[in-house]
Amino acid sequence: MTSDERATSRIEAKLEAIIHLLAAPMVKDLTLAQSAPLLSRLGLNRDQIAAICDTTPETVSVRLSEAKRQPTSARRRPPRAASKQSSQETAS
């Protein structure tokens, strides 16, 4: 392995870690059935999604397949738990 290849491998590993650090908080309150399609739409592959969600790539594949079979209206992302609008409504 050349020094360029080693440097590329180190950079790839660091980028993978950054992806995990950014994605984990985004899906922490979602189920795998909700987070797998979201992360897939963001360009992550099933191995990356499995690592972030602490499951197997095969399980991720099943959840992605199930999500494709759902009607479009059922695939919408759930609302966030604490939005500004809902906190303003409560204050009124």
N, CA, C and O of each residue as an XYZ file, in Angstrom:
368
protein
N       0.856     -1.176      0.000
C       0.000      0.000      0.000
C       0.905      1.244      0.000
O       1.814      1.364      0.822
N       0.644      2.139     -0.915
C       1.454      3.349     -1.008
C       1.026      4.355      0.052
O      -0.023      4.204      0.678
N       1.835      5.366      0.244
C       1.500      6.391      1.247
C       0.242      7.151      0.840
O      -0.525      7.572      1.706
N       0.015      7.336     -0.462
C      -1.212      7.994     -0.922
C      -2.444      7.150     -0.598
O      -3.480      7.680     -0.197
N      -2.323      5.847     -0.773
C      -3.439      4.955     -0.457
C      -3.730      4.941      1.038
O      -4.891      4.913      1.446
N      -2.676      4.960      1.858
C      -2.866      5.000      3.306
C      -3.520      6.310      3.721
O      -4.410      6.321      4.571
N      -3.088      7.393      3.133
C      -3.680      8.700      3.451
C      -5.150      8.733      3.037
O      -5.993      9.255      3.766
N      -5.451      8.181      1.877
C      -6.838      8.124      1.413
C      -7.683      7.285      2.359
O      -8.810      7.664      2.678
N      -7.165      6.166      2.809
C      -7.898      5.313      3.748
C      -8.159      6.034      5.063
O      -9.248      5.917      5.626
N      -7.183      6.772      5.554
C      -7.368      7.525      6.808
C      -8.429      8.612      6.624
O      -9.259      8.828      7.507
N      -8.403      9.280      5.501
C      -9.395     10.333      5.232
C     -10.790      9.723      5.133
O     -11.747     10.274      5.676
N     -10.909      8.595      4.446
C     -12.211      7.923      4.329
C     -12.743      7.513      5.697
O     -13.934      7.660      5.970
N     -11.873      7.003      6.551
C     -12.292      6.598      7.899
C     -12.762      7.805      8.710
O     -13.743      7.714      9.447
N     -12.077      8.915      8.578
C     -12.477     10.120      9.305
C     -13.788     10.680      8.779
O     -14.620     11.141      9.560
N     -13.982     10.648      7.477
C     -15.246     11.106      6.900
C     -16.406     10.218      7.348
O     -17.503     10.706      7.621
N     -16.155      8.917      7.420
C     -17.183      7.977      7.892
C     -17.573      8.312      9.337
O     -18.753      8.290      9.685
N     -16.593      8.617     10.163
C     -16.874      8.984     11.555
C     -17.680     10.278     11.626
O     -18.588     10.394     12.448
N     -17.363     11.237     10.789
C     -18.105     12.505     10.760
C     -19.553     12.266     10.350
O     -20.468     12.849     10.931
N     -19.763     11.417      9.358
C     -21.122     11.095      8.917
C     -21.919     10.516     10.079
O     -23.066     10.901     10.303
N     -21.313      9.597     10.815
C     -22.005      8.980     11.950
C     -22.319     10.016     13.024
O     -23.411     10.012     13.592
N     -21.379     10.889     13.300
C     -21.599     11.914     14.326
C     -22.728     12.870     13.937
O     -23.484     13.319     14.799
N     -22.843     13.177     12.671
C     -23.897     14.079     12.214
C     -25.255     13.401     12.104
O     -26.284     14.022     12.371
N     -25.263     12.138     11.714
C     -26.531     11.435     11.481
C     -27.164     10.893     12.759
O     -28.390     10.864     12.869
N     -26.370     10.473     13.707
C     -26.909      9.829     14.913
C     -27.912     10.703     15.665
O     -28.993     10.216     15.996
N     -27.606     11.966     15.950
C     -28.593     12.778     16.675
C     -29.868     13.022     15.865
O     -30.945     13.195     16.434
N     -29.743     13.034     14.557
C     -30.880     13.305     13.696
C     -31.921     12.185     13.769
O     -33.113     12.442     13.602
N     -31.487     10.954     14.014
C     -32.403      9.820     13.996
C     -32.576      9.163     15.362
O     -33.203      8.108     15.463
N     -32.032      9.768     16.408
C     -32.041      9.098     17.717
C     -33.440      8.831     18.250
O     -33.633      7.842     18.957
N     -34.418      9.666     17.943
C     -35.778      9.476     18.436
C     -36.700      8.806     17.422
O     -37.906      8.710     17.646
N     -36.135      8.342     16.307
C     -36.924      7.693     15.264
C     -36.738      6.187     15.325
O     -35.711      5.694     15.791
N     -37.730      5.471     14.855
C     -37.593      4.022     14.723
C     -36.736      3.730     13.500
O     -36.485      4.612     12.679
N     -36.294      2.490     13.388
C     -35.519      2.102     12.215
C     -36.358      2.242     10.947
O     -35.843      2.614      9.892
N     -37.639      1.946     11.054
C     -38.525      2.075      9.894
C     -38.614      3.526      9.427
O     -38.855      3.775      8.246
N     -38.426      4.478     10.324
C     -38.450      5.893      9.960
C     -37.066      6.387      9.551
O     -36.933      7.141      8.586
N     -36.042      5.967     10.278
C     -34.703      6.498     10.030
C     -34.029      5.903      8.804
O     -33.284      6.608      8.124
N     -34.263      4.634      8.495
C     -33.598      4.016      7.344
C     -33.941      4.721      6.029
O     -33.030      5.048      5.267
N     -35.229      4.966      5.735
C     -35.524      5.682      4.482
C     -34.967      7.111      4.466
O     -34.520      7.595      3.427
N     -34.995      7.774      5.612
C     -34.467      9.137      5.685
C     -32.977      9.145      5.381
O     -32.516      9.935      4.557
N     -32.230      8.282      6.032
C     -30.786      8.233      5.798
C     -30.463      7.773      4.388
O     -29.477      8.219      3.800
N     -31.277      6.893      3.844
C     -31.076      6.453      2.466
C     -31.266      7.617      1.496
O     -30.493      7.781      0.551
N     -32.301      8.423      1.738
C     -32.531      9.602      0.885
C     -31.381     10.596      0.979
O     -31.140     11.360      0.044
N     -30.670     10.590      2.106
C     -29.524     11.481      2.275
C     -28.256     10.923      1.637
O     -27.203     11.560      1.671
N     -28.364      9.717      1.048
C     -27.239      9.161      0.301
C     -26.427      8.105      1.023
O     -25.401      7.669      0.500
N     -26.843      7.682      2.198
C     -26.110      6.651      2.907
C     -26.515      5.275      2.399
O     -27.669      5.060      2.029
N     -25.574      4.350      2.383
C     -25.893      2.991      1.952
C     -26.326      2.157      3.155
O     -26.260      2.625      4.292
N     -26.765      0.937      2.911
C     -27.332      0.124      3.983
C     -26.310     -0.223      5.060
O     -26.677     -0.364      6.227
N     -25.042     -0.364      4.699
C     -24.008     -0.645      5.699
C     -23.814      0.554      6.626
O     -23.676      0.391      7.838
N     -23.803      1.748      6.057
C     -23.654      2.959      6.865
C     -24.865      3.162      7.776
O     -24.719      3.513      8.947
N     -26.050      2.942      7.233
C     -27.280      3.086      8.027
C     -27.275      2.078      9.173
O     -27.642      2.415     10.299
N     -26.865      0.852      8.891
C     -26.816     -0.185      9.921
C     -25.857      0.204     11.042
O     -26.157     -0.008     12.217
N     -24.719      0.765     10.690
C     -23.752      1.165     11.708
C     -24.307      2.291     12.582
O     -24.111      2.287     13.797
N     -24.989      3.240     11.974
C     -25.556      4.370     12.716
C     -26.686      3.901     13.626
O     -26.801      4.360     14.762
N     -27.511      2.997     13.133
C     -28.695      2.536     13.877
C     -28.425      1.295     14.719
O     -29.342      0.767     15.348
N     -27.188      0.825     14.739
C     -26.786     -0.330     15.533
C     -27.628     -1.570     15.208
O     -28.225     -2.191     16.087
N     -27.651     -1.898     13.940
C     -28.378     -3.087     13.478
C     -27.601     -3.698     12.321
O     -26.470     -3.294     12.053
N     -28.188     -4.654     11.641
C     -27.494     -5.302     10.524
C     -27.922     -4.686      9.193
O     -29.017     -4.135      9.085
N     -27.065     -4.780      8.190
C     -27.441     -4.290      6.855
C     -28.671     -5.005      6.295
O     -29.452     -4.408      5.554
N     -28.842     -6.273      6.645
C     -30.003     -7.028      6.156
C     -31.298     -6.454      6.732
O     -32.299     -6.335      6.025
N     -31.273     -6.099      8.022
C     -32.457     -5.504      8.647
C     -32.775     -4.167      7.999
O     -33.943     -3.845      7.777
N     -31.751     -3.391      7.696
C     -31.950     -2.103      7.026
C     -32.587     -2.338      5.659
O     -33.502     -1.611      5.274
N     -32.117     -3.337      4.924
C     -32.689     -3.645      3.607
C     -34.172     -3.973      3.709
O     -34.969     -3.546      2.873
N     -34.537     -4.733      4.735
C     -35.944     -5.089      4.928
C     -36.761     -3.828      5.192
O     -37.826     -3.647      4.601
N     -36.275     -2.956      6.075
C     -37.017     -1.723      6.399
C     -37.131     -0.811      5.181
O     -38.170     -0.183      4.978
N     -36.083     -0.729      4.372
C     -36.143      0.091      3.160
C     -37.152     -0.487      2.167
O     -37.893      0.255      1.521
N     -37.174     -1.799      2.055
C     -38.128     -2.450      1.158
C     -39.555     -2.213      1.637
O     -40.438     -1.918      0.832
N     -39.786     -2.339      2.928
C     -41.119     -2.082      3.480
C     -41.546     -0.641      3.242
O     -42.708     -0.373      2.938
N     -40.605      0.283      3.382
C     -40.929      1.699      3.183
C     -41.328      1.969      1.732
O     -42.203      2.794      1.470
N     -40.696      1.283      0.802
C     -41.044      1.472     -0.615
C     -42.451      0.980     -0.919
O     -43.112      1.501     -1.817
N     -42.913     -0.027     -0.173
C     -44.241     -0.588     -0.411
C     -45.353      0.229      0.227
O     -46.523      0.028     -0.099
N     -45.017      1.146      1.128
C     -46.039      1.963      1.779
C     -46.536      3.043      0.826
O     -45.799      3.497     -0.049
N     -47.796      3.452      1.003
C     -48.285      4.583      0.206
C     -47.470      5.834      0.527
O     -46.921      5.965      1.621
N     -47.398      6.732     -0.419
C     -46.596      7.945     -0.261
C     -46.990      8.734      0.977
O     -46.118      9.259      1.669
N     -48.273      8.831      1.272
C     -48.712      9.616      2.429
C     -48.212      9.016      3.737
O     -47.998      9.752      4.700
N     -48.020      7.714      3.796
C     -47.542      7.070      5.021
C     -46.047      7.242      5.204
O     -45.531      7.016      6.299
N     -45.332      7.644      4.142
C     -43.877      7.791      4.220
C     -43.439      9.169      4.684
O     -42.245      9.412      4.857
N     -44.369     10.056      4.886
C     -43.990     11.403      5.299
C     -43.275     11.346      6.628
O     -43.570     10.514      7.486
N     -42.332     12.248      6.776
C     -41.557     12.301      8.008
C     -42.427     12.779      9.148
O     -43.208     13.713      8.970
N     -42.317     12.168     10.315
C     -43.128     12.611     11.451
C     -42.714     14.007     11.899
O     -41.560     14.394     11.717
N     -43.635     14.765     12.481
C     -43.279     16.109     12.938
C     -42.267     16.029     14.067
O     -42.224     15.049     14.810
N     -41.462     17.059     14.187
C     -40.475     17.103     15.261
C     -41.182     17.262     16.594
O     -42.261     17.849     16.668
N     -40.578     16.744     17.630
C     -41.198     16.734     18.957
C     -41.445     18.142     19.487
O     -42.523     18.422     20.010
N     -40.481     19.016     19.360
C     -40.641     20.370     19.907
C     -40.371     21.393     18.818
O     -39.221     21.744     18.556
N     -41.413     21.861     18.197
C     -41.243     22.883     17.171
C     -41.544     24.252     17.761
O     -42.209     24.359     18.792
N     -41.062     25.279     17.119
C     -41.299     26.639     17.601
C     -42.783     26.961     17.612
O     -43.284     27.611     18.530
N     -43.486     26.496     16.573
C     -44.906     26.799     16.477
C     -45.683     26.200     17.644
O     -46.526     26.878     18.232
N     -45.417     24.953     17.986
C     -46.152     24.323     19.074
C     -45.807     24.960     20.420
O     -46.663     25.047     21.300
N     -44.553     25.408     20.588
C     -44.210     26.072     21.850
C     -44.834     27.459     21.931
O     -45.136     27.934     23.026
N     -45.033     28.114     20.789
C     -45.695     29.420     20.785
C     -47.168     29.262     21.075
O     -47.761     30.096     21.759
N     -47.776     28.183     20.556
C     -49.192     27.938     20.806
C     -49.440     27.652     22.291
O     -50.460     28.062     22.844
N     -48.526     26.965     22.914
C     -48.681     26.639     24.325
C     -48.540     27.899     25.177
O     -49.195     28.028     26.212
N     -47.688     28.825     24.744
C     -47.467     30.051     25.502
C     -48.654     31.000     25.409
O     -48.846     31.834     26.293
N     -49.456     30.886     24.349
C     -50.587     31.802     24.151
C     -51.746     31.500     25.034
O     -52.764     32.189     24.974
